[in-house]
């Protein structure tokens, strides 16, 4: 099975805008079409509470005619047009879909951050983890989220194996960002967030990229848009992950980044895994 995850940073902009950035985003979509994945997870859709419009769905159908679409948007009292997630999955898969709430603080449960697909032999779930925010103003809430989310995955794992993906908004180790020393108190690299990710893995999950590539490979999934040279200079962060239950780790054959060309922000990540032993 091939699975892809991508923080798109506004589905509407990617599909309907004429900006140069939107054109780069559509080039990434063209690449995803060529990849022909079984499942595509998309974060930060930034759609309205009603979800994608007919125009959005028509365009998505043009790109991915053999896929079903499910989504979760931010709803009141959370901010409008904020966060949000979406799955595209091949029509023959027919998963059971849930939109879990994890008793997260503030409005986090209403921000459309988690969708879970249940199959006979596994769960496939995606997350758009809350950012600690400028000035770390949301760090304490983020710490609660991290614990609640880890508990949620652990509960799924008690039932059947889990494949979890998304934008986790944390670079786990120094190797996971280009400039660790100057980012000690930056959102996504605080001791608290890194420990939260360590705690998640300790509940029985594996970072598949490190499992396959070890601790020598410096590769990233995100480059800041605010810096025009971040991608040219490869001053990136690895904050997007494919995690699996420990008992699935040796079934993973690929966990890598997919090139997004010159487009800054997130790049897609791909996982290939043989789930036949679970049948």
Secondary structure, DSSP 4 states (H G I P E B T S, - for coil): -EEEEEE-S-HHHHHH--SHHHHHHHHHHHHHHHHT-SEEEEE-----TT-S-HHHHHHHHHH-TTEEEEEE---TTSPTT-S-EEEEEETTT--EEE------STTGGGS--EEEEE-SS-EEEEEEPPP--GGGTTHHHHHHHHHHHHHHHHHHHHHS-EEEEEE-----SGGGBTTSGGGTTSTT-SHHHHHHHHHHHHTTEEEHHHHHHTT-----SEE-TTSTTTTTTT--B--EEEEEEGGGGGGEEEEEE---TT--EE--EEEEE--GGG-
